[in-house]
Amino acid sequence: MNETHNFKAHSSYVLDLAFTSDSRTLISAGMDNLVKLWSAPDWQLLSTFEGHQNSVNSFSLSADGTVLATGSSDNTVKLWDFPTGTERITLQDRKKVVSAVQISPDGKWVGAASYGGRVAIWTLAGEGAITIAAGKKNLSALAFSPDCKTLATAGLGDDITLWSLPSGEPTGKLAGHQTAVGSLTFIQGGRYLVSRGYEETIKVWDTTNWREVKTLQVEYPGLRGLVFSGDKQTVALSLESQVQLWSWEDWRLEAELPIDTKVINGMAFSPDGRWFAAGAADRRIYIFELE
């Protein structure tokens, strides 16, 4: 498993990455307020989405690949036609940093988590559907369940909160992390929820009863990110100056990918299983060809 390319992608930190479903385009977002599209496998710049006035912290592509949602430190969410980059609409709930966005799996809603403990959910036509007051602490993660009946949110603080959709009513809390939770991912058709804590643990929750079924302790410093491969068989962890790839089923280390910078933010597997991309604080994207 070798690094095949690395290139300067943004003029500041690379914050988020994702491949399109056909694996032919890599999407990147940066602290330079831009979203960029790159062709695979030659990694040439295809287009740039301009419009945000501050860093683009998170983005989400709809399942049909026609709408891109972006969340920014300029306190807005923008919806773009994809891949043309034509801006459809700008959405704003409150004057707070938008830390995470996700388009629901059914393509009906876009959810945004913000600093100040607020979640706003709009339709893709821009109509306000649901607002959730999740407390006063900053949120950093949200995830729709595959059936779109549950929303999970987390951020500063120990708890993950569950909300019923479309009512937006709270249905429970999952306790066990310490300090903060950085990411939430539903896997196996929604049977499990995987959470990443700042105390460098990964927890697995059974969604049939919301009980914790597994805790994985990461023995390496600087856990900042977690992303699954398309088949959910491999998980990538971003650590200090490296990415580790682990077999999810038996938690076996498969590969260590060195990256010549300490802070690694965005990561993405291509759906066809050929490529892995990592974005870093040195403004570069690192491409590895998977074996």
C-alpha positions in Angstrom: 0.0 0.0 0.0 1.9 3.0 -1.3 1.4 6.7 -1.4 0.9 7.5 -5.1 0.3 11.3 -5.0 0.3 14.3 -2.8 -0.6 17.7 -3.9 -1.4 21.2 -2.5 -5.1 21.4 -2.5 -6.0 24.4 -0.4 -4.3 27.6 0.9 -5.0 26.5 4.5 -6.0 23.4 6.4 -7.9 20.6 4.5 -10.9 19.9 6.7 -13.1 17.3 5.0 -12.9 14.8 2.1 -15.3 12.5 0.3 -15.4 10.6 -3.0 -18.5 10.5 -5.3 -20.3 7.2 -5.6 -18.5 6.4 -9.0 -15.1 7.0 -7.4 -14.2 9.4 -10.2 -14.2 12.6 -8.2 -12.7 13.6 -4.9 -14.4 16.5 -3.0 -12.4 18.6 -0.6 -13.2 21.4 1.8 -10.8 23.8 3.4 -10.2 26.5 5.9 -9.7 28.8 2.9 -13.5 29.0 2.5 -13.5 26.8 -0.6 -14.8 23.5 -1.9 -12.9 21.8 -4.7 -13.4 18.9 -7.0 -10.5 16.7 -8.1 -10.5 14.1 -10.9 -9.4 10.5 -10.1 -7.0 9.0 -10.9 -5.0 11.9 -12.2 -6.0 14.3 -9.3 -6.4 17.4 -11.5 -8.6 20.3 -10.3 -12.0 20.1 -12.0 -13.8 23.0 -10.3 -14.1 25.3 -7.3 -17.2 26.2 -5.3 -16.9 29.8 -4.0 -19.4 31.5 -1.7 -18.6 30.9 1.9 -17.0 33.8 3.9 -15.2 31.5 6.4 -13.9 28.0 6.6 -15.9 25.1 5.2 -16.0 22.7 8.1 -18.2 19.9 6.8 -20.1 18.8 3.7 -22.5 16.1 2.6 -23.4 14.8 -0.8 -27.0 13.5 -1.4 -27.4 9.9 -2.2 -28.4 10.6 -5.7 -25.3 12.8 -6.2 -27.2 16.0 -7.2 -27.0 18.2 -4.1 -24.0 19.1 -2.0 -24.6 20.7 1.4 -21.8 22.7 3.1 -21.5 24.0 6.6 -19.2 26.9 7.5 -17.8 29.1 10.2 -19.6 31.9 8.5 -22.7 30.5 10.4 -24.4 29.3 7.2 -25.3 26.2 5.3 -25.3 26.3 1.5 -26.9 23.9 -0.9 -25.3 23.6 -4.3 -26.2 21.8 -7.5 -23.6 19.1 -8.0 -21.3 18.9 -9.8 -21.9 22.3 -11.5 -21.4 24.3 -8.3 -24.4 26.5 -8.9 -25.5 27.8 -5.5 -29.2 26.8 -4.8 -29.8 28.5 -1.5 -28.2 29.8 1.7 -29.6 28.7 5.0 -29.1 30.1 8.5 -30.5 29.2 11.8 -28.6 31.3 14.3 -25.3 33.3 14.2 -23.2 30.3 15.3 -20.5 28.3 13.7 -21.9 25.3 11.7 -19.6 22.4 12.7 -21.3 19.5 10.9 -23.9 18.9 8.1 -25.5 15.8 6.8 -28.1 15.1 4.1 -30.5 12.4 5.3 -30.2 9.0 3.5 -33.7 9.5 2.0 -32.7 12.9 0.5 -35.5 14.8 2.2 -33.6 16.8 4.8 -30.4 18.5 5.5 -29.3 18.7 9.2 -26.8 21.1 10.6 -25.1 21.0 14.1 -23.8 24.2 15.4 -21.9 25.7 18.3 -24.2 26.7 21.2 -25.9 23.3 21.1 -28.4 23.8 18.3 -29.5 21.5 15.5 -31.5 22.8 12.5 -33.1 20.6 9.9 -34.4 21.9 6.6 -35.9 20.3 3.5 -33.7 20.4 0.5 -36.0 23.1 -0.8 -34.8 25.2 2.1 -38.0 25.1 4.2 -37.4 25.0 7.9 -38.7 21.7 9.3 -37.2 21.1 12.8 -35.1 22.9 15.3 -33.6 21.1 18.3 -32.2 22.8 21.4 -29.6 20.3 22.4 -28.1 22.3 25.3 -25.6 25.1 25.5 -22.4 23.1 24.7 -20.9 23.1 21.2 -22.0 20.3 18.9 -19.5 18.6 16.6 -21.3 15.6 15.1 -24.7 14.5 14.0 -25.9 11.4 12.1 -29.2 10.3 10.6 -30.1 6.6 11.0 -30.6 4.8 7.7 -34.4 4.7 8.2 -34.3 8.5 9.0 -36.3 7.9 12.2 -33.5 8.7 14.6 -31.0 11.6 14.8 -27.9 11.2 17.0 -26.0 14.3 18.1 -22.8 14.9 20.2 -20.1 17.4 20.9 -18.6 18.8 24.1 -19.7 16.8 27.1 -19.9 13.1 27.8 -23.3 12.2 26.3 -24.7 11.3 22.9 -28.3 12.4 22.5 -30.9 10.6 20.5 -33.9 12.4 18.9 -37.0 11.0 17.3 -37.8 12.2 13.7 -39.7 14.0 12.5 -40.9 15.3 15.9 -37.5 16.3 17.1 -38.3 15.0 20.6 -35.5 13.5 22.7 -35.6 9.7 23.2 -32.5 9.0 25.3 -28.8 9.6 26.1 -25.8 7.4 25.7 -23.2 8.0 28.4 -19.7 6.6 28.6 -17.3 9.0 26.7 -15.3 11.6 28.5 -14.9 15.3 27.6 -16.3 15.2 24.1 -17.5 13.1 21.1 -16.0 13.9 17.7 -17.9 11.7 15.3 -21.0 9.4 14.9 -21.5 6.7 12.3 -24.4 4.3 11.8 -23.2 0.9 10.3 -24.7 -2.4 9.3 -28.0 -0.9 8.1 -28.4 1.0 11.3 -27.9 -1.9 13.7 -25.0 -0.2 15.4 -23.9 3.3 16.1 -20.1 3.9 16.3 -18.9 6.9 18.3 -15.4 8.4 18.6 -14.4 10.1 21.9 -11.7 12.6 22.6 -10.4 10.3 25.3 -9.2 8.1 22.4 -11.8 5.4 22.7 -14.3 4.1 20.1 -17.6 2.8 21.4 -20.2 0.6 19.6 -23.8 0.8 20.6 -26.6 -1.7 19.7 -29.4 0.4 18.4 -32.1 -2.2 19.2 -31.6 -1.5 22.9 -29.0 1.4 22.9 -26.6 -0.6 25.1 -22.9 -0.3 24.7 -21.6 -3.6 23.3 -17.9 -2.8 22.7 -15.2 -0.2 23.6 -12.0 -0.1 21.7 -9.1 1.8 23.2 -6.7 3.4 20.8 -3.1 3.0 22.0 -1.7 5.7 19.8 -1.7 9.5 20.4 -3.8 12.1 18.6 -7.0 10.4 17.5 -8.8 13.0 15.4 -10.9 11.2 12.9 -12.6 7.9 12.0 -14.0 6.8 8.7 -15.2 3.5 7.3 -14.6 2.0 3.9 -17.6 1.6 1.7 -18.1 -2.1 2.7 -17.6 -1.2 6.4 -14.9 -3.9 6.7 -12.0 -1.4 7.3 -11.8 1.6 9.5 -9.3 4.4 9.1 -8.1 6.3 12.2 -6.2 9.6 11.8 -3.5 10.0 14.4 -0.4 12.1 14.8 1.6 12.0 11.5 -0.1 8.8 10.4 -3.3 7.0 9.4 -3.9 3.5 10.6 -6.2 1.0 8.8 -7.9 -1.6 11.0 -10.0 -4.6 10.2 -13.3 -3.8 11.8 -14.5 -7.4 12.5 -11.5 -8.6 14.5 -9.8 -5.2 15.2 -6.5 -6.1 13.6 -4.1 -3.5 12.3 -3.8 -3.8 8.5 -1.6 -0.9 7.6 0.1 2.2 8.8 0.2 5.1 6.3 2.8 7.7 7.3 2.0 11.4 6.5 4.6 14.1 7.0 2.5 16.4 9.1 1.1 16.1 12.6 -2.5 17.1 12.1 -4.7 15.0 9.7 -8.3 16.1 9.3 -10.4 14.7 6.4 -10.2 11.1 5.2 -12.1 9.2 2.5 -12.1 5.7 0.9 -13.2 5.5 -2.7 -16.3 3.3 -3.0 -14.6 1.1 -5.5 -11.9 0.2 -2.9 -9.0 1.5 -4.9 -8.1 4.8 -3.2 -7.7 6.2 0.2 -7.3 10.0 0.6 -6.2 12.0 3.7 -6.2 15.8 4.1 -3.9 17.6 6.4 -2.9 20.8 8.1 -0.1 21.3 5.6 -2.8 22.1 3.0 -2.1 18.9 1.0 -4.1 15.8 0.1 -2.3 12.5 0.3 -3.5 9.7 -2.0 -2.8 6.0 -1.3 -3.6 3.1 -3.7 -5.1 0.3 -1.6 -4.0 -3.3 -2.1 
